[in-house]
Amino acid sequence: MSKKIEDLEEILEYRFKNKKLIIEALTHKSHKQPYDNERLEFLGDAVLDLIVGEYLFFKFPKSDEGSLSKIRAALVNEDGFEKLARSINLGEYIYLSSAEENNGGREKASLLSNAFEAIMGAIYLESGLETLRPIVIGLIEKNHKEISLDSLFRDFKTTLQELTQARFGETPEYRVIASRGPDHKKEFEVAVIIENREYARAVGKSKKIAQQEAAETAVKMLKELK
């Protein structure tokens, strides 16, 4: 057995009885084996959705369905799982082809997120919900200082659109000003344009993140100008 797998098991505080299962969960399709982690990823996605939903149900007994759904959506997504994957250094353990590794595969958000789902699916398959639940909740609570609608689901683009429609009668435009870096570490610079005037700029690892951050700055500016 690979020493690296033992290291990962130690971080997770879980020992796989079936070592083939964790190897499958760590195997990207580029590795060209008779198996890969896509089926376990599918299972993990469904199980994580359930665990996080149940966790939020009991954590926020007074929240309605809409609020709970929004908080879950902010946790159960590629960005959320990438964050948890990085917290356990998951990229170091994934089996990749040389080409994928040379292309920065170990740092790709989608690849890390998918591998995290696969590992969680593998633990569930072997040991069930009772064993998996504390592992998932422990990682979430360790990596999110605050879990609430305000801290997790800040949709500034929607807020900005509501403000600009009320004040100017138009929706904001988001322009990509520049993109920098290699494909696996790309950064995007985005500007918010309202009435042909630039109100804010932001840089993010995706266009979506940059847009949200630029929108947040523009919202603050418009509220100050009120």
PyMOL commands that set and color helices and strands:
alter all, ss='L'
color gray80, all
select helices_A, chain A and resi 3-12+19-25+29-31+38-59+65-75+78-87+90-92+98-102+105-107+109-127+129-143+149-152+156-167+183-185+207-225
alter helices_A, ss='H'
color red, helices_A
select strands_A, chain A and resi 173-180+187-194+197-204
alter strands_A, ss='S'
color yellow, strands_A
deselect
rebuild
show_as cartoon
